[in-house]
Amino acid sequence: MKFRNILISIMFFIPLSSITYAAPSGQDLGANWCSDVKMHFYAGGPEAGGFAGIVAAGAMNAIRDTGADAEIIYSEWDFEKMVRQLRESVGLGVDAIAMMGHPGDEALMPLAKQAAEKGILMTYQNVDPSGVRATYGGGYVGANLATQGKALAREAIRQYGFKAGDHAIVMVPLGDYARAQREDGARIIFEEHGMTVTVVDGDPKYASDPNMSIPIFSAALAANPETKVIVHSGSDIMNVAEGIAKASGYGPNELLQIGFDTSPQIMSAFEKGYVHLTSDQQPFLQGYLPVLSLCQTAVLGTGAINQDTGAGFVDTNNYQAVKALADAGLR
């Protein structure tokens, strides 16, 4: 395949730079049109993780469809590990990196700078490091987190008729506001509505071992028996909604549990009366589109894909419409 230099701007406000890309020879890109692009894709969680597994499925389908020379990196939702792995990716000199934004602007900025200096394309998924993107470019595929959290709380108020003085427990990953703004958005809306809110810390390690969250919620519920609703900080934790309820002495539909995303376990919890409302952010797209975006930029010189993947709500009235896809690990 011939190569040519193309002047592009990854985002319209980033200065133009000269980067060497593989150029197609005709309008039919072929089955492996991205095979010259060596890429690292970050799935975020553990290899067997529910949410990370759906993200990885999206990435693997995109890798198959484009022929990208890609490796999927798993990080157990350990933000420090993500940074270490990213440093290794940049050091290896891959052509492109699709990075989870969880470590935040401060941690990612130096490595994004190094990547830019080496001509490595970067894009981001799931959490938006907006400061990094403003400085070094790159797209973002994921939900608008603050908007998503606020919308979930508003929908819960609408569906369940919460009143001033009603109590909620919200799990918020307090150590990283770039990530925490989603759940904190729910807290803000509940408090603006006059509700009282207890915040419990959603340590990222709970996503890798969600059973660790059960005693946290049990203690919070024991201290606040008037609680009407709890908000989970992600699908991996909401996967154990039934265990949380039973450990705290609640039966089906005796405690409202709401949160984010879908999974086979969440579909089962809907059926059994332990999950009642979730906001879907389509993690499959958060895997597929970043790979496609990097391939398009590398091969065609196109701008980065930016996509809000927030898709609306799944509740007890409509969960069966997405159950088959969720059970297949695609939603």
C-alpha positions in Angstrom: 0.0 0.0 0.0 1.3 3.4 -0.9 1.7 6.1 1.7 1.2 9.9 1.5 1.3 12.8 3.7 -2.0 14.5 4.5 -2.5 17.7 6.4 -5.4 17.4 8.7 -6.9 18.9 11.8 -8.2 16.3 14.3 -10.5 18.9 15.7 -11.2 22.2 14.0 -9.5 24.3 16.7 -6.3 22.2 16.8 -3.4 23.5 14.7 -2.8 21.5 11.5 0.0 18.9 11.6 1.6 16.7 9.0 1.1 13.0 9.7 1.8 9.9 7.5 -1.2 7.7 6.8 -1.9 4.7 4.7 -3.9 5.8 1.7 -6.5 3.6 -0.1 -6.1 2.9 -3.8 -9.8 3.1 -4.6 -13.3 3.8 -3.3 -13.7 0.1 -2.2 -11.6 0.0 1.0 -11.6 -3.8 1.1 -12.0 -6.2 4.0 -8.9 -5.2 5.9 -8.6 -1.6 5.1 -7.2 -0.7 8.5 -4.6 -3.5 8.8 -1.6 -1.2 8.6 -2.8 0.6 11.8 -1.4 -0.8 15.1 -3.9 0.1 17.8 -4.3 -0.3 21.6 -8.0 -0.2 22.8 -8.7 0.2 26.5 -11.8 -1.7 27.7 -11.6 -0.3 31.2 -12.5 -3.2 33.5 -11.5 -6.9 33.9 -11.6 -9.2 30.9 -14.6 -11.1 32.3 -16.3 -7.9 33.5 -19.9 -7.2 32.5 -19.7 -3.6 31.3 -16.1 -4.0 30.0 -17.1 -7.1 28.2 -19.8 -5.3 26.2 -17.3 -2.5 25.4 -14.8 -5.1 24.3 -17.4 -6.9 22.2 -18.0 -3.6 20.3 -14.3 -3.1 19.8 -13.7 -6.7 18.7 -16.5 -6.4 16.1 -15.0 -3.1 14.8 -11.5 -4.8 14.7 -13.0 -7.6 12.6 -14.8 -5.2 10.3 -11.9 -2.9 9.7 -9.0 -5.4 9.9 -7.2 -3.1 12.4 -4.0 -4.6 14.0 -5.4 -4.0 17.5 -4.9 -5.3 21.0 -7.6 -4.9 23.7 -6.2 -3.8 27.1 -8.0 -4.5 30.4 -7.4 -2.5 33.5 -9.7 -3.8 36.3 -11.1 -0.3 36.6 -7.8 0.6 38.3 -7.2 4.2 37.2 -3.5 4.1 38.2 -3.1 0.9 36.2 -4.7 2.6 33.2 -2.1 5.3 33.4 0.8 2.8 33.7 -0.6 0.9 30.7 -1.0 4.0 28.7 2.6 5.0 29.3 3.6 1.6 28.0 1.4 2.0 24.9 2.9 5.4 24.1 6.4 4.0 24.7 5.7 1.2 22.3 4.9 3.7 19.6 1.6 2.2 18.4 -0.2 4.2 15.7 -3.4 4.8 17.6 -4.9 4.5 21.1 -8.5 4.4 22.2 -8.3 5.4 25.9 -10.8 5.3 28.8 -10.9 8.8 30.2 -11.3 7.8 33.9 -7.8 8.9 35.1 -8.8 12.5 34.3 -7.1 15.5 32.6 -4.2 15.9 35.1 -3.1 12.3 34.8 -3.6 11.9 31.1 -2.3 15.3 29.9 1.5 14.5 30.0 1.0 11.2 28.1 -1.4 12.8 25.6 1.4 15.3 25.0 3.9 12.5 24.4 1.5 10.7 22.1 1.0 13.9 20.1 4.7 14.5 19.8 5.1 10.9 18.4 2.2 11.3 16.0 0.1 8.7 17.8 -3.6 9.3 17.3 -5.8 9.2 20.4 -9.5 9.1 21.1 -11.5 8.5 24.3 -14.5 6.6 25.5 -16.8 6.3 28.5 -15.4 9.3 30.4 -14.6 12.6 28.6 -11.2 14.1 29.5 -12.3 17.4 28.0 -9.2 19.3 28.9 -6.9 16.8 27.2 -9.1 16.8 24.1 -9.2 20.6 24.0 -5.3 20.7 24.0 -4.4 17.7 21.9 -7.5 16.7 20.0 -9.3 13.4 19.8 -12.9 12.3 19.8 -15.2 11.1 22.6 -17.7 8.3 22.4 -19.8 8.0 25.5 -22.7 9.5 27.4 -22.7 13.1 28.7 -22.2 11.9 32.3 -23.6 14.9 34.2 -26.6 15.1 31.9 -27.2 11.4 32.2 -27.2 11.4 36.0 -29.5 14.3 36.2 -31.9 12.8 33.7 -32.0 9.5 35.6 -33.0 11.3 38.8 -35.7 13.4 37.0 -37.1 10.3 35.5 -37.2 8.5 38.9 -39.0 11.5 40.4 -41.5 11.4 37.5 -42.1 7.7 37.7 -42.2 7.2 41.4 -43.6 10.5 42.7 -40.8 11.2 45.2 -41.7 14.1 47.5 -39.6 16.6 49.5 -38.2 14.8 52.6 -38.0 11.4 50.9 -34.6 9.7 51.3 -32.2 8.4 48.7 -28.8 6.7 48.9 -26.5 7.5 46.0 -23.2 5.7 45.4 -20.7 8.2 44.0 -17.1 7.4 43.0 -15.8 10.3 45.1 -12.1 10.1 44.1 -12.6 11.2 40.5 -15.1 13.9 39.7 -14.7 13.5 35.9 -16.2 10.1 36.5 -18.3 11.0 39.6 -20.3 13.8 37.9 -22.9 11.3 36.6 -24.0 10.0 40.0 -23.4 13.4 41.6 -25.8 14.8 39.0 -28.5 12.5 40.4 -27.7 13.7 43.9 -28.0 17.3 42.8 -31.5 16.8 41.2 -32.8 14.8 44.2 -31.6 17.6 46.6 -33.1 20.3 44.4 -36.4 18.4 44.6 -36.2 18.6 48.4 -35.1 15.0 49.1 -32.5 14.1 51.6 -29.5 12.1 50.2 -26.9 9.9 51.8 -23.8 9.6 49.6 -21.7 6.4 49.9 -18.3 6.2 48.2 -18.2 4.1 45.1 -14.6 2.9 45.1 -13.6 1.8 41.6 -12.6 -1.6 43.0 -16.2 -2.4 43.6 -16.7 -2.6 39.8 -14.2 -5.5 39.7 -15.7 -7.2 42.7 -19.2 -5.9 43.1 -20.0 -8.1 46.1 -17.7 -5.8 48.1 -20.5 -3.1 47.7 -23.1 -5.2 49.5 -22.0 -4.4 53.1 -21.6 -0.8 52.1 -25.2 -0.5 51.0 -26.4 -2.7 53.9 -24.8 -0.4 56.4 -26.3 2.7 54.7 -29.7 1.2 54.6 -29.6 0.1 58.3 -28.7 3.7 59.2 -31.4 5.1 57.0 -34.4 2.6 57.1 -36.6 5.3 55.6 -34.8 5.1 52.2 -37.0 5.0 49.2 -34.4 4.5 46.5 -30.7 3.7 46.0 -28.7 4.8 42.9 -26.0 2.4 41.7 -22.8 3.7 40.2 -22.7 1.3 37.2 -23.9 -2.0 35.9 -21.2 -4.1 37.5 -22.5 -3.0 40.9 -26.2 -3.1 40.0 -25.6 -6.7 38.9 -25.7 -7.6 42.6 -29.0 -5.6 43.3 -30.7 -8.8 44.5 -27.9 -9.6 46.9 -28.0 -6.0 48.3 -31.7 -6.1 48.9 -31.7 -9.6 50.5 -28.7 -8.8 52.7 -30.6 -5.7 53.9 -33.8 -7.5 54.6 -35.8 -6.3 51.5 -37.9 -8.5 49.3 -38.9 -7.9 45.7 -40.2 -4.4 44.9 -39.7 -3.3 48.6 -36.8 -1.1 47.7 -36.4 0.9 44.5 -33.0 0.3 42.9 -32.0 2.4 39.9 -28.7 3.1 38.0 -27.0 2.8 34.7 -26.6 0.3 31.8 -27.9 -3.2 31.2 -26.6 -6.7 31.5 -28.0 -10.3 31.8 -27.9 -9.9 35.6 -29.8 -6.6 35.4 -32.4 -8.2 33.1 -32.9 -11.0 35.7 -33.2 -8.4 38.5 -35.9 -6.6 36.5 -37.8 -9.8 36.2 -37.5 -10.6 40.0 -38.3 -7.0 41.2 -34.9 -5.9 42.3 -34.1 -3.4 39.6 -36.6 -0.8 38.5 -35.0 1.8 36.2 -31.7 2.2 34.4 -30.2 4.7 32.0 -28.7 3.0 28.9 -25.4 4.3 27.6 -24.9 1.7 24.9 -21.4 0.4 25.8 -21.2 -1.6 22.6 -20.9 1.7 20.7 -18.3 2.8 23.1 -16.2 -0.1 21.8 -17.1 0.0 18.2 -17.0 3.7 17.3 -13.6 4.6 18.8 -11.9 1.8 16.7 -13.8 3.0 13.6 -12.9 6.6 14.4 -9.1 5.9 14.7 -9.1 3.8 11.5 -10.9 6.5 9.5 -8.6 9.2 10.7 -5.5 7.1 10.1 -6.5 5.8 6.7 -8.8 8.5 5.3 -7.6 11.6 7.2 -11.1 12.3 8.5 -11.9 14.1 11.8 -12.6 12.2 15.0 -16.0 10.8 15.8 -17.8 12.4 18.7 -20.9 10.5 19.8 -23.2 10.9 22.8 -24.3 7.3 23.4 -26.9 8.0 26.0 -30.0 6.2 24.7 -32.8 6.7 27.2 -34.3 4.6 29.9 -35.0 0.9 30.5 -37.6 0.2 33.2 -40.0 -2.4 34.4 -42.4 -1.6 31.5 -40.0 -2.0 28.6 -37.0 -4.1 29.6 -38.2 -7.0 27.6 -37.5 -5.1 24.4 -33.8 -5.1 25.1 -33.5 -8.3 27.1 -32.3 -10.5 24.2 -29.5 -8.1 23.3 -28.6 -7.6 26.9 -28.5 -11.4 27.5 -26.2 -11.7 24.4 -23.8 -9.1 25.9 -24.5 -6.5 23.2 -26.5 -4.0 25.3 
